[in-house]
Amino acid sequence: MMNAVGKLIGFTLLLVSFVGGWFMLEFQTFNRASLSNTVVETVNYTVKPGSSLMSVANELQQLGLMEHPRYWVWLARWEGSADKIKAGEYAISPQMTPAQLLSLLVSGKVIDYTLTIPEGWTFRQMMKALHQHEKIKKRLIDSNGKLLSNGDIMSRLQLPEKHPEGLFYPDTYHFSNQTTDIEFLLRAYRKMKQRLEYEWNNRAPALPYKNSYEALIMASIIEKETAAPEEREQIAGVFVRRLNKKMRLQTDPTVIYGLGERFDGNIRKRDLRAMNPYNTYRIKGLPPTPIALPGGDSIHAALHPAAGKTLYFVSRGDGTHQFSETNEAHNAAVRKYQLKKR
């Protein structure tokens, strides 16, 4: 009887040893092999917030990227990573090993998307670009899918300013899938605030601005006035001298901004005569808000205007301007470059 029991125990141990060895061999083969031999292209996969490791493994199996999902879960637990995977969208290559996949999901290195907001865009142009990007979630819309008003947007962002124009830094932004328009705007707002604060604290002396917001308004006008970077400080100098002399700025971009959607590409005499807060041919001083999103160079120029005596400038038609000290010289430049008369 004891002999039979001993044989049974011996057989059982042998069987357990064989099964264990077979399992270990298969487990090691799983860990060394690539995720899939059937899937060819990289797969974009999103780990949803709160997803369990097993649910992720099962979804990857359905995508053809995981032959033994339970093995992968055991691997994660063995390495102490079972509760360390991060939500987000990942680019998973079928050539990865299970360990490499686990390392990727633990690292949080999600797919990176970009959106460039050019200098000189208006806030509405910026919002249009945000809402056309398929990876940005829209939160600043009403029940009909329409963009909220400027005031409602600022309220939703919980920002103190009432008007959004000029408050968001134009740049190329990198972000992950499901980033909201609110998150994007707050990043751009903080970046603008930091740059403006730095430039304001290092500004030239004796400038005619009451605060940094007025400098931002000036920067937006400079941004719209020239496409030639080397002219920004010269243009700032003209506008600063005009402000100091109580002269009207008389700058077309503010008129165009005031016209809004009514602007058809031409400024007419009636537009220059119309009284509105942005018509700098009629009002004295600066308009009430910025007219565009100024870049860092325009902000710097507004706070470091070039010295000189020029009070006028006119476009040469090639992206640069002719600067003049007197109205007579300016009129001559207008005839030469705008009216094509000498």
BAKOL-838384 format. One record per residue (C-alpha): residue number from 0; residue in one letter; x, y, z. Coordinates in Angstrom, 1 decimal. Layout:
+-----+------+--------+--------+--------+
: pos : code :     px :     py :     pz :
+-----+------+--------+--------+--------+
: NUM :    A :      X :      Y :      Z :
...
+-----+------+--------+--------+--------+
This chain:
+-----+------+--------+--------+--------+
: pos : code :     px :     py :     pz :
+-----+------+--------+--------+--------+
:   0 :    M :    0.0 :    0.0 :    0.0 :
:   1 :    M :    2.8 :    2.4 :    1.0 :
:   2 :    N :    4.6 :    1.5 :   -2.1 :
:   3 :    A :    1.6 :    2.4 :   -4.3 :
:   4 :    V :    1.2 :    5.7 :   -2.4 :
:   5 :    G :    4.9 :    6.5 :   -3.0 :
:   6 :    K :    4.6 :    5.8 :   -6.6 :
:   7 :    L :    1.5 :    8.0 :   -6.8 :
:   8 :    I :    3.3 :   10.9 :   -5.1 :
:   9 :    G :    6.3 :   10.4 :   -7.3 :
:  10 :    F :    4.2 :   10.5 :  -10.4 :
:  11 :    T :    2.4 :   13.6 :   -9.2 :
:  12 :    L :    5.7 :   15.3 :   -8.5 :
:  13 :    L :    6.9 :   14.3 :  -11.9 :
:  14 :    L :    3.8 :   15.6 :  -13.5 :
:  15 :    V :    3.9 :   18.9 :  -11.6 :
:  16 :    S :    7.5 :   19.3 :  -12.6 :
:  17 :    F :    6.7 :   18.6 :  -16.2 :
:  18 :    V :    3.8 :   21.0 :  -16.3 :
:  19 :    G :    5.7 :   23.6 :  -14.4 :
:  20 :    G :    8.7 :   23.3 :  -16.8 :
:  21 :    W :    6.4 :   23.4 :  -19.8 :
:  22 :    F :    4.7 :   26.5 :  -18.5 :
:  23 :    M :    8.0 :   28.2 :  -17.7 :
:  24 :    L :    9.2 :   27.4 :  -21.2 :
:  25 :    E :    6.1 :   28.8 :  -22.8 :
:  26 :    F :    6.1 :   31.9 :  -20.5 :
:  27 :    Q :    9.7 :   32.6 :  -21.4 :
:  28 :    T :    8.9 :   32.1 :  -25.1 :
:  29 :    F :    6.0 :   34.6 :  -24.7 :
:  30 :    N :    8.3 :   37.1 :  -23.1 :
:  31 :    R :   11.0 :   36.9 :  -25.7 :
:  32 :    A :    8.7 :   36.9 :  -28.8 :
:  33 :    S :    7.2 :   39.9 :  -30.5 :
:  34 :    L :    3.6 :   40.8 :  -29.7 :
:  35 :    S :    2.3 :   39.7 :  -33.1 :
:  36 :    N :    3.3 :   38.0 :  -36.3 :
:  37 :    T :    0.0 :   38.8 :  -38.0 :
:  38 :    V :   -0.4 :   42.6 :  -37.3 :
:  39 :    V :    2.0 :   44.5 :  -39.5 :
:  40 :    E :    1.4 :   48.2 :  -38.8 :
:  41 :    T :    1.8 :   50.2 :  -35.6 :
:  42 :    V :   -1.5 :   50.4 :  -33.7 :
:  43 :    N :   -2.7 :   53.5 :  -31.8 :
:  44 :    Y :   -4.3 :   52.2 :  -28.6 :
:  45 :    T :   -5.8 :   54.2 :  -25.8 :
:  46 :    V :   -5.6 :   53.1 :  -22.2 :
:  47 :    K :   -8.7 :   54.6 :  -20.7 :
:  48 :    P :   -8.6 :   56.1 :  -17.2 :
:  49 :    G :   -9.3 :   53.5 :  -14.5 :
:  50 :    S :   -8.7 :   50.6 :  -16.8 :
:  51 :    S :   -7.6 :   47.4 :  -15.2 :
:  52 :    L :   -4.6 :   45.6 :  -16.4 :
:  53 :    M :   -6.6 :   42.5 :  -17.4 :
:  54 :    S :   -9.1 :   44.7 :  -19.4 :
:  55 :    V :   -6.1 :   46.3 :  -21.3 :
:  56 :    A :   -4.7 :   42.8 :  -22.0 :
:  57 :    N :   -8.0 :   41.5 :  -23.3 :
:  58 :    E :   -8.5 :   44.5 :  -25.6 :
:  59 :    L :   -5.0 :   44.0 :  -26.9 :
:  60 :    Q :   -5.8 :   40.4 :  -27.6 :
:  61 :    Q :   -8.9 :   41.5 :  -29.6 :
:  62 :    L :   -6.6 :   43.8 :  -31.6 :
:  63 :    G :   -4.3 :   40.8 :  -32.4 :
:  64 :    L :   -1.5 :   42.2 :  -30.3 :
:  65 :    M :   -1.6 :   39.7 :  -27.3 :
:  66 :    E :   -1.8 :   35.9 :  -27.7 :
:  67 :    H :   -1.7 :   35.2 :  -24.0 :
:  68 :    P :   -3.2 :   38.2 :  -22.1 :
:  69 :    R :   -2.9 :   36.4 :  -18.7 :
:  70 :    Y :    0.8 :   35.8 :  -19.2 :
:  71 :    W :    1.2 :   39.6 :  -19.7 :
:  72 :    V :   -0.7 :   40.3 :  -16.5 :
:  73 :    W :    1.5 :   37.9 :  -14.6 :
:  74 :    L :    4.6 :   39.5 :  -16.0 :
:  75 :    A :    3.3 :   42.9 :  -14.8 :
:  76 :    R :    2.6 :   41.6 :  -11.4 :
:  77 :    W :    6.0 :   39.8 :  -11.2 :
:  78 :    E :    7.7 :   43.1 :  -12.1 :
:  79 :    G :    5.6 :   45.2 :   -9.7 :
:  80 :    S :    4.1 :   47.3 :  -12.5 :
:  81 :    A :    0.5 :   46.0 :  -12.4 :
:  82 :    D :   -0.8 :   49.3 :  -10.9 :
:  83 :    K :    1.6 :   51.6 :  -12.7 :
:  84 :    I :    0.3 :   51.8 :  -16.2 :
:  85 :    K :   -0.8 :   55.3 :  -17.2 :
:  86 :    A :   -3.9 :   56.4 :  -19.2 :
:  87 :    G :   -3.4 :   57.8 :  -22.7 :
:  88 :    E :   -2.9 :   57.0 :  -26.3 :
:  89 :    Y :    0.1 :   54.9 :  -27.2 :
:  90 :    A :    1.7 :   53.8 :  -30.5 :
:  91 :    I :    2.2 :   50.1 :  -30.1 :
:  92 :    S :    4.5 :   48.3 :  -32.6 :
:  93 :    P :    3.7 :   44.6 :  -33.2 :
:  94 :    Q :    7.5 :   44.1 :  -33.1 :
:  95 :    M :    7.6 :   45.0 :  -29.4 :
:  96 :    T :    8.1 :   42.3 :  -26.8 :
:  97 :    P :    5.6 :   42.1 :  -23.9 :
:  98 :    A :    8.1 :   43.6 :  -21.6 :
:  99 :    Q :    8.7 :   46.5 :  -23.9 :
: 100 :    L :    5.0 :   47.1 :  -24.1 :
: 101 :    L :    4.7 :   47.1 :  -20.4 :
: 102 :    S :    7.6 :   49.6 :  -20.1 :
: 103 :    L :    5.9 :   51.9 :  -22.6 :
: 104 :    L :    2.6 :   51.9 :  -20.8 :
: 105 :    V :    4.3 :   52.5 :  -17.4 :
: 106 :    S :    6.4 :   55.4 :  -18.9 :
: 107 :    G :    3.4 :   57.4 :  -20.0 :
: 108 :    K :    5.1 :   58.2 :  -23.3 :
: 109 :    V :    1.8 :   58.8 :  -25.1 :
: 110 :    I :    1.5 :   59.9 :  -28.8 :
: 111 :    D :    2.5 :   63.5 :  -29.3 :
: 112 :    Y :    0.3 :   65.8 :  -31.4 :
: 113 :    T :    1.1 :   69.4 :  -32.4 :
: 114 :    L :   -0.8 :   72.5 :  -33.3 :
: 115 :    T :    0.9 :   75.8 :  -34.5 :
: 116 :    I :   -0.8 :   79.1 :  -33.6 :
: 117 :    P :    0.9 :   81.7 :  -35.9 :
: 118 :    E :    1.8 :   85.2 :  -34.6 :
: 119 :    G :   -0.7 :   87.7 :  -35.7 :
: 120 :    W :   -3.7 :   85.4 :  -35.7 :
: 121 :    T :   -6.9 :   86.7 :  -34.0 :
: 122 :    F :   -8.4 :   84.8 :  -31.1 :
: 123 :    R :  -11.2 :   83.6 :  -33.3 :
: 124 :    Q :   -8.7 :   82.2 :  -35.8 :
: 125 :    M :   -7.1 :   80.4 :  -32.9 :
: 126 :    M :  -10.3 :   78.9 :  -31.7 :
: 127 :    K :  -11.2 :   77.7 :  -35.2 :
: 128 :    A :   -7.9 :   75.9 :  -35.5 :
: 129 :    L :   -8.4 :   74.3 :  -32.1 :
: 130 :    H :  -11.9 :   73.0 :  -32.9 :
: 131 :    Q :  -10.8 :   71.7 :  -36.3 :
: 132 :    H :   -8.1 :   69.5 :  -34.6 :
: 133 :    E :   -9.6 :   66.1 :  -34.2 :
: 134 :    K :   -7.6 :   65.3 :  -31.1 :
: 135 :    I :   -8.7 :   68.3 :  -29.1 :
: 136 :    K :  -11.9 :   67.8 :  -27.1 :
: 137 :    K :  -14.4 :   70.7 :  -27.5 :
: 138 :    R :  -15.6 :   72.1 :  -24.2 :
: 139 :    L :  -16.1 :   75.8 :  -25.2 :
: 140 :    I :  -19.2 :   75.2 :  -27.2 :
: 141 :    D :  -22.9 :   75.5 :  -26.6 :
: 142 :    S :  -25.6 :   72.9 :  -26.9 :
: 143 :    N :  -25.8 :   73.5 :  -30.6 :
: 144 :    G :  -22.1 :   73.0 :  -31.1 :
: 145 :    K :  -21.4 :   76.7 :  -31.6 :
: 146 :    L :  -18.4 :   78.5 :  -30.2 :
: 147 :    L :  -19.2 :   80.3 :  -27.0 :
: 148 :    S :  -19.0 :   84.1 :  -26.8 :
: 149 :    N :  -15.8 :   85.8 :  -25.8 :
: 150 :    G :  -17.2 :   86.6 :  -22.4 :
: 151 :    D :  -18.5 :   83.1 :  -21.8 :
: 152 :    I :  -15.1 :   81.6 :  -22.8 :
: 153 :    M :  -13.2 :   83.8 :  -20.3 :
: 154 :    S :  -15.7 :   82.9 :  -17.6 :
: 155 :    R :  -15.3 :   79.2 :  -18.4 :
: 156 :    L :  -11.6 :   79.6 :  -18.2 :
: 157 :    Q :  -12.0 :   81.4 :  -14.9 :
: 158 :    L :   -9.7 :   84.2 :  -16.0 :
: 159 :    P :  -10.0 :   87.8 :  -14.8 :
: 160 :    E :   -9.9 :   89.5 :  -18.2 :
: 161 :    K :  -13.2 :   90.1 :  -20.0 :
: 162 :    H :  -11.8 :   90.1 :  -23.6 :
: 163 :    P :   -9.6 :   87.2 :  -24.8 :
: 164 :    E :   -7.8 :   88.9 :  -27.7 :
: 165 :    G :   -4.0 :   89.0 :  -27.4 :
: 166 :    L :   -3.9 :   87.0 :  -24.1 :
: 167 :    F :   -2.7 :   83.7 :  -25.6 :
: 168 :    Y :    0.8 :   83.1 :  -26.8 :
: 169 :    P :    1.2 :   82.1 :  -30.4 :
: 170 :    D :    3.5 :   79.1 :  -30.6 :
: 171 :    T :    3.7 :   75.4 :  -31.6 :
: 172 :    Y :    2.1 :   73.3 :  -28.9 :
: 173 :    H :    2.6 :   69.6 :  -28.2 :
: 174 :    F :   -0.3 :   67.7 :  -26.5 :
: 175 :    S :   -1.8 :   64.3 :  -26.1 :
: 176 :    N :   -5.0 :   62.9 :  -27.4 :
: 177 :    Q :   -8.2 :   64.1 :  -25.5 :
: 178 :    T :   -6.6 :   67.4 :  -24.4 :
: 179 :    T :   -9.4 :   69.9 :  -24.1 :
: 180 :    D :   -9.6 :   73.3 :  -25.6 :
: 181 :    I :   -9.7 :   74.7 :  -22.1 :
: 182 :    E :   -6.4 :   73.0 :  -21.2 :
: 183 :    F :   -4.8 :   74.2 :  -24.4 :
: 184 :    L :   -5.9 :   77.8 :  -23.9 :
: 185 :    L :   -4.7 :   77.9 :  -20.2 :
: 186 :    R :   -1.3 :   76.7 :  -21.3 :
: 187 :    A :   -1.1 :   79.5 :  -24.0 :
: 188 :    Y :   -2.4 :   82.0 :  -21.4 :
: 189 :    R :    0.2 :   81.1 :  -18.8 :
: 190 :    K :    2.9 :   81.3 :  -21.5 :
: 191 :    M :    1.8 :   84.7 :  -22.6 :
: 192 :    K :    1.6 :   85.9 :  -19.0 :
: 193 :    Q :    5.1 :   84.7 :  -18.3 :
: 194 :    R :    6.6 :   86.3 :  -21.4 :
: 195 :    L :    4.8 :   89.6 :  -20.9 :
: 196 :    E :    5.7 :   89.8 :  -17.3 :
: 197 :    Y :    9.4 :   89.2 :  -18.1 :
: 198 :    E :    9.4 :   91.8 :  -20.8 :
: 199 :    W :    7.5 :   94.3 :  -18.7 :
: 200 :    N :   10.0 :   93.9 :  -15.8 :
: 201 :    N :   12.9 :   94.5 :  -18.1 :
: 202 :    R :   11.3 :   97.4 :  -20.2 :
: 203 :    A :   13.0 :  100.5 :  -21.3 :
: 204 :    P :   12.4 :  103.6 :  -19.2 :
: 205 :    A :    9.9 :  106.4 :  -19.8 :
: 206 :    L :    7.4 :  104.5 :  -21.9 :
: 207 :    P :    3.8 :  105.8 :  -22.3 :
: 208 :    Y :    2.1 :  102.7 :  -21.0 :
: 209 :    K :    0.1 :  102.6 :  -17.8 :
: 210 :    N :    0.5 :   98.9 :  -17.4 :
: 211 :    S :    1.6 :   95.7 :  -19.2 :
: 212 :    Y :   -1.8 :   95.3 :  -20.8 :
: 213 :    E :   -1.3 :   98.5 :  -22.8 :
: 214 :    A :    2.1 :   97.2 :  -23.8 :
: 215 :    L :    0.4 :   94.1 :  -25.1 :
: 216 :    I :   -2.1 :   96.2 :  -27.1 :
: 217 :    M :    0.9 :   98.0 :  -28.7 :
: 218 :    A :    2.6 :   94.7 :  -29.4 :
: 219 :    S :   -0.4 :   93.4 :  -31.2 :
: 220 :    I :   -0.5 :   96.5 :  -33.5 :
: 221 :    I :    3.2 :   96.1 :  -34.2 :
: 222 :    E :    2.6 :   92.4 :  -35.0 :
: 223 :    K :    0.0 :   93.3 :  -37.6 :
: 224 :    E :    1.9 :   96.2 :  -39.1 :
: 225 :    T :    5.0 :   94.5 :  -40.4 :
: 226 :    A :    6.3 :   91.1 :  -41.7 :
: 227 :    A :    9.9 :   92.3 :  -41.5 :
: 228 :    P :   11.3 :   91.4 :  -38.1 :
: 229 :    E :   14.1 :   94.0 :  -38.2 :
: 230 :    E :   11.4 :   96.8 :  -38.4 :
: 231 :    R :    9.5 :   96.0 :  -35.3 :
: 232 :    E :   11.4 :   98.3 :  -32.9 :
: 233 :    Q :   11.4 :  101.1 :  -35.5 :
: 234 :    I :    7.6 :  100.8 :  -35.8 :
: 235 :    A :    7.4 :  100.7 :  -32.0 :
: 236 :    G :    9.4 :  103.9 :  -31.9 :
: 237 :    V :    7.1 :  105.7 :  -34.3 :
: 238 :    F :    4.0 :  104.7 :  -32.3 :
: 239 :    V :    5.6 :  105.6 :  -28.9 :
: 240 :    R :    6.6 :  109.0 :  -30.2 :
: 241 :    R :    3.1 :  109.6 :  -31.6 :
: 242 :    L :    1.6 :  108.7 :  -28.2 :
: 243 :    N :    4.0 :  111.0 :  -26.4 :
: 244 :    K :    3.1 :  113.9 :  -28.7 :
: 245 :    K :   -0.6 :  113.2 :  -28.3 :
: 246 :    M :   -0.9 :  112.3 :  -32.0 :
: 247 :    R :   -3.4 :  109.7 :  -33.2 :
: 248 :    L :   -1.8 :  106.4 :  -34.2 :
: 249 :    Q :   -3.7 :  106.2 :  -37.5 :
: 250 :    T :   -2.9 :  102.6 :  -38.1 :
: 251 :    D :   -4.9 :  100.5 :  -40.6 :
: 252 :    P :   -4.8 :   97.2 :  -38.7 :
: 253 :    T :   -6.9 :   98.6 :  -35.9 :
: 254 :    V :   -9.5 :   99.9 :  -38.3 :
: 255 :    I :   -9.6 :   96.4 :  -40.0 :
: 256 :    Y :  -10.1 :   94.8 :  -36.6 :
: 257 :    G :  -12.9 :   97.1 :  -35.7 :
: 258 :    L :  -14.7 :   96.3 :  -39.0 :
: 259 :    G :  -14.6 :   92.6 :  -38.1 :
: 260 :    E :  -16.4 :   90.4 :  -40.6 :
: 261 :    R :  -17.5 :   93.5 :  -42.6 :
: 262 :    F :  -13.9 :   93.9 :  -43.8 :
: 263 :    D :  -13.8 :   92.8 :  -47.5 :
: 264 :    G :  -10.1 :   93.5 :  -48.2 :
: 265 :    N :  -10.4 :   97.2 :  -48.7 :
: 266 :    I :  -10.4 :  100.1 :  -46.3 :
: 267 :    R :  -12.7 :  102.9 :  -47.6 :
: 268 :    K :  -12.9 :  106.6 :  -46.6 :
: 269 :    R :  -16.1 :  105.9 :  -44.7 :
: 270 :    D :  -14.3 :  103.3 :  -42.6 :
: 271 :    L :  -11.6 :  105.8 :  -41.6 :
: 272 :    R :  -14.3 :  108.4 :  -40.7 :
: 273 :    A :  -16.4 :  105.9 :  -38.7 :
: 274 :    M :  -16.3 :  106.4 :  -34.9 :
: 275 :    N :  -15.6 :  103.1 :  -33.1 :
: 276 :    P :  -13.2 :  102.2 :  -30.3 :
: 277 :    Y :  -10.7 :  100.6 :  -32.7 :
: 278 :    N :  -10.5 :  103.4 :  -35.3 :
: 279 :    T :   -7.2 :  105.0 :  -34.4 :
: 280 :    Y :   -7.8 :  107.6 :  -37.1 :
: 281 :    R :  -10.6 :  109.0 :  -34.8 :
: 282 :    I :   -9.7 :  108.0 :  -31.3 :
: 283 :    K :   -6.7 :  109.2 :  -29.3 :
: 284 :    G :   -4.3 :  106.7 :  -27.7 :
: 285 :    L :   -4.5 :  103.0 :  -27.9 :
: 286 :    P :   -7.6 :  100.9 :  -28.8 :
: 287 :    P :   -9.3 :   99.2 :  -25.8 :
: 288 :    T :   -7.9 :   95.7 :  -26.4 :
: 289 :    P :   -5.2 :   94.0 :  -28.5 :
: 290 :    I :   -6.1 :   93.3 :  -32.1 :
: 291 :    A :   -4.2 :   90.0 :  -32.5 :
: 292 :    L :   -2.0 :   87.5 :  -30.8 :
: 293 :    P :    1.5 :   89.1 :  -30.6 :
: 294 :    G :    4.7 :   87.1 :  -30.6 :
: 295 :    G :    7.6 :   87.5 :  -28.2 :
: 296 :    D :    9.6 :   89.7 :  -30.6 :
: 297 :    S :    6.7 :   92.2 :  -31.0 :
: 298 :    I :    6.2 :   92.3 :  -27.2 :
: 299 :    H :    9.9 :   93.0 :  -26.8 :
: 300 :    A :    9.7 :   95.7 :  -29.5 :
: 301 :    A :    6.8 :   97.4 :  -27.8 :
: 302 :    L :    8.8 :   97.7 :  -24.6 :
: 303 :    H :   12.2 :   98.5 :  -26.3 :
: 304 :    P :   11.3 :  101.0 :  -29.1 :
: 305 :    A :   14.0 :  102.3 :  -31.3 :
: 306 :    A :   15.2 :  105.8 :  -30.6 :
: 307 :    G :   14.8 :  108.4 :  -33.4 :
: 308 :    K :   12.6 :  111.2 :  -34.8 :
: 309 :    T :   10.4 :  109.4 :  -37.3 :
: 310 :    L :    6.7 :  109.8 :  -36.9 :
: 311 :    Y :    5.4 :  108.2 :  -40.1 :
: 312 :    F :    5.8 :  105.1 :  -42.2 :
: 313 :    V :    4.3 :  103.7 :  -45.4 :
: 314 :    S :    4.6 :  100.3 :  -47.0 :
: 315 :    R :    7.0 :   99.9 :  -49.9 :
: 316 :    G :    4.9 :   97.0 :  -51.2 :
: 317 :    D :    7.6 :   94.4 :  -50.5 :
: 318 :    G :    6.9 :   93.8 :  -46.8 :
: 319 :    T :    9.1 :   96.7 :  -45.6 :
: 320 :    H :    8.3 :  100.3 :  -44.9 :
: 321 :    Q :    9.6 :  103.8 :  -45.6 :
: 322 :    F :   10.0 :  105.9 :  -42.4 :
: 323 :    S :    9.7 :  109.7 :  -42.4 :
: 324 :    E :   10.2 :  112.4 :  -39.8 :
: 325 :    T :    7.8 :  115.0 :  -41.4 :
: 326 :    N :    4.3 :  114.9 :  -42.9 :
: 327 :    E :    5.7 :  116.3 :  -46.1 :
: 328 :    A :    8.3 :  113.5 :  -46.5 :
: 329 :    H :    5.6 :  111.0 :  -45.6 :
: 330 :    N :    3.3 :  112.3 :  -48.3 :
: 331 :    A :    6.1 :  112.1 :  -50.8 :
: 332 :    A :    6.7 :  108.5 :  -49.8 :
: 333 :    V :    3.0 :  107.7 :  -50.1 :
: 334 :    R :    3.0 :  109.1 :  -53.7 :
: 335 :    K :    6.1 :  107.1 :  -54.5 :
: 336 :    Y :    5.2 :  103.8 :  -53.0 :
: 337 :    Q :    1.4 :  103.8 :  -52.9 :
: 338 :    L :    0.3 :  106.1 :  -55.7 :
: 339 :    K :    3.3 :  105.3 :  -57.9 :
: 340 :    K :    4.0 :  109.0 :  -58.4 :
: 341 :    R :    7.3 :  110.8 :  -58.1 :
+-----+------+--------+--------+--------+
